[in-house]
Amino acid sequence: MEDLPRSYSRLCRESGAEPQEAVLQQLHAAPRGRLDLATQSLTLDTCRALGELLQKEAQLTELVLSDCMLSEEGATLLLQGLCANPVLRFLDLKVRGPATGGGRTWVSRPPGCRLTLEWNNLGTWEDAFAAFCRALAGNGVLRRLDLRNNQISHQGAEELALALKSNTSLQQLDLRWNNVGLLGGRALVSCLPSNRTLWKLELAGNNVPSDVLRAVEQAMDHNQDRQAASRESRARTQVLSKEVRHLREEKSKQFLDLMETIDKQREEMARSSRTSAARVGQLQEALDERHSIISALKAKLQMTEAALALSEQKAQDLGELLVTAEQEQRNQAQRQAKEHRLAQQEAAERESKLLRHLSAANEKSLLLRNQVDELERKVKSQQDQLFLTRQELTNTSAELKMRAVQAEERLELEKRRSRQSLEDAEQLRAKEVEHMTHHLEESERAMQDRVQRLEAARLSLEEELSRAKALALSERSQAEEELIKAKNQVRLEEQQHLAHLEEKLRLLAQARDEAQSTCLQQRQVVAESQARAGQLGLQLEGLRRRLEELQQELSGKDQEKVAEVTRVRVELQEQIGRLQAELTAQEALKEKVAALERQLKVMASDHREALLDRESENASLREKLRLKEAEIARIRDEEAQRASFLQNAVLAYVQGSPLRTLSPPK
């Protein structure tokens, strides 16, 4: 912000104009990110310089141009700079007094997040305001819009309604003190169901009927509730996604650690095989040096015989393993079938339990409906009591009339008396009138207390009705959720069993293929060794003993290697099974997340419907209450008028009687 005055002065000098002192002072005194030029008379050169400055300025977020009386050309220059500024968030163009022609230029593109166009008479230019509404329909940045005191008619309100149907960002709209009227209000109400972002709409001072205002308030409350529910669902989805990401990271780390351990074990096995191979080579070289070709051939024959015996033993072991594996496979298949049947039975039992729970919930809902009917009957009884109170009120009015007639008769009797008793008669009449007024006031107070008690009873009944409805809805949603959870759990268990069986079958088939290939190789080696054995000669017993010892050592090492390899294979298979189980668990988590999202959607729709029903019921009850209050007020006014008429008639009669005229002055 320190470079703004220098940049402004430089741009003014380049255009051949002098910078305005007031603008320079505001630029020097402006806080960071805000420029206030309110009530400043900006020249055309200043507008051009400010427009170029706004194109390059990246720190200015708020601009106040209220009461500047901009011309149309100056406003166009400023707008060109604003259109190229991506960081401006607040623009104030309030104009008090007669608006200039430049106000039409601002309606082409609403900039920033907040825009104030108060006192600009935009409604007088229909084409420009229609262009503004079209730009507003496609704007995805503007959040608050102030259009107070702009002479917007019902046609302008209809254009705004069309824009609000397509707009997805505007949250607050101020249309106070315009000329929207009944047609404009209805147009705005018709567009609100398709707009889910607007949660504040002010229409005071627009000659809009009260029912339209109530509909607007209901729509705004509905949008606020929808936004709160969407925020809550987004927060829940974010939490679930974070948990899923954390689980994935942990599983990937575990998998990498497992692969590292497997690589280390492979390296150790390769190292041990290399060392054993080196030792065997050294022994073979020593034998080749000490003995002749015959001893070497005899040694090979013995080695081939030992290998043949080992291969036969391995083939037998593999055959036994294959038989045991097939038996285990059959047993596993039988167990899996039994488990599947048991799971199906458990699922059926769970489903029956859930159905029983659902029937119980239905019975509870019927009970609640009966309670609602009882509450309605109580409301009817309260209405009957109110009718009886009205009848009592009419009876009291009739009694008052009778008392008035009796008072008139007493007045006629008092006229026949002498002048001396006239003063006493007047005092008695005054006391009777005071007594009658006091009795009337007491009856009115009693009626008011009774009406208040009836209203309190009605409110309590409404609260009981709302609680009963909420309880029924919650129990029904819980039963549906339990049914969905049970079905999903049974489906997941069946999928896991099938995947486990397929993996076992695949592993057994691989083991069988490997055993067959090794048997074929050993048979080929045996055939070759038998062909060579026919050509060999005599054998040396000393070397045979030495070779037998070496063969025993080698066989022991081979057995150790085989045991180590089998152990590593078993560990790998177990780790692979755990990883597969974790993957299935992750898939189950994903399905749970999807189920939770669907439940949130269902809950949001149910909440919406319940809110709409509640709002309609509240509106109908408010209307009934208003009609009853109006009727009670009318009855009170009639009784007050009758009492005043009676009092005036009594006073007029007393003042106009001949005894009054003949009585001496006091």
Secondary structure, 3 states (H helix, E strand, C coil): CCCHHHHHHHHHHHCCCCCCHHHHHHHHHCCCCEEECCCCCCCHHHHHHHHHHHHHCCCCCEEECCCCCCCHHHHHHHHHHHHCCCCCCEEECCCCCCCCHHHHHHHHCCCCCEEECCCCCHHHCHHHHHHHHHHHHHCCCCCEEECCCCCCCHHHHHHHHHHHHHCCCCCEEECCCCCCHHHHHHHHHHHHHHCCCCCEEECCCCCCCHHHHHHHHHHHHHHHHHHHHHHHHHHHHHHHHHHHHHHHHHHHHHHHHHHHHHHHHHHHHHHHHHHHHHHHHHHHHHHHHHCCHHHHHHHHHHHHHHHHHHHHHHHHHHHHHHHHHHHHHHHHHHHHHHHHHHHHHHHHHHHHHHHHHHHHHHHHHHHHHHHHHHHHHHHHHHHHHHHHHHHHHHHHHHHHHHHHHHHHHHHHHHHCCCCCCHHHHHHHHHHHHHHHHHHHHHHHHHHHHHHHHHHHHHHHHHHHHHHHHHHHHHHHHHHHHHHHHHHHHHHHHHHHHHHHHHHHHHHHHHHHHHHHHHHHHHHHHHHHHHHHHCCCCCCCHHHHHHHHHHHHHHHHHHHHHHHHHHHHHHHHHHHHHHHHHHHHHHHHHHHHHHHHHHHHHHHHHHHHHHHHHHHHHHHHHHHHHHHHHHHHHHHHHHHHHHHHHHHHHHHHHHHHCHHHHHCCCC
